[in-house]
């Protein structure tokens, strides 16, 4: 089916908006993957892109999909070892009965989990563990739920593996793993510190001065098999080292992650702590057609030539790095709240590629895609996952409440991280 040229723009944007509405509203419980697969199919059926373009687009993003699979599986293997419950119990006991220290420790645990194992791990695995302990201690859950929501986005700057948006940018611009981490270290620290201080101020009256941690079990109670647990710690450390070593020897990060999965999976099977339900039931399989379908939908939008127009506007910013960083960070951040940060990242990559954008503009846009979607609950897939996970635990966070908190925090996070990135580029000008 061929669309007349004068209707091409209207029909393409209509399919794009229709897909986003389905993703964000999930009518009758529709899974997000059905929405993007339907949107991609419409792009093909209506002749808005051809099959070869769709196949090439998915092929170009295959390394991202493989890495996403490896990260999800590795996180699941660690969870089976009791790693996250063990870490959360240690976090609680290290607080020594101080409510403010517990909040700090939970935030730091979420930040480390997000940075090293991706924000989806924080959203799907760590959040329910934290909320269970908070409820057990009879503490108000809202401050801790908000901390999980924000840190799953704020803590996702440091490594290419921390966020799907990072993987998309790395795949498009071929970022070196170690160099990416070096450049993002300062903005990551700035963002985390600012986020923590702002949340502590907002919830200063709701955090208890003390709590009784004696009712919680010992951390070792989370460990079902000591051999498998120790293996999980060792393999986890080896995978992290492998990410950086792989950059030296030009080994793709997803290869390192898959090797880690194979090693830890083998130990789990030998110790009879695993079965193949970890693949059939525990893996978020719908995430992969969701991303692939989104690739196809965005390719249809790119065919409109809007990327070239946006690239022209971007080039008008001039050569000042700080101006480029702030403009792309706030622009991508605003866009992420409107259309979700994953499609925003795909569109940003297209625009940045067409404009031959500088490193400052590229990383600025990435700041916006990671830290920006903290105004609307639909701005980030991680936000939606945390809130939906919390609802299963009987906790909720309204869109209005989230917006009020995000309106205070988000602009500050974008500004301080932009300053941090600008400093990084001054310190490491060759990266």
PyMOL commands that set and color helices and strands:
alter all, ss='L'
color gray80, all
select helices_A, chain A and resi 5-25+27-29+32-45+51-60+62-80+83-94+99-117+119-136+142-154+160-162+164-173+177-202+219-222+226-249+253-270+277-280+286-302+306-315+321-339+341-354+359-371+381-392+399-427
alter helices_A, ss='H'
color red, helices_A
deselect
rebuild
show_as cartoon
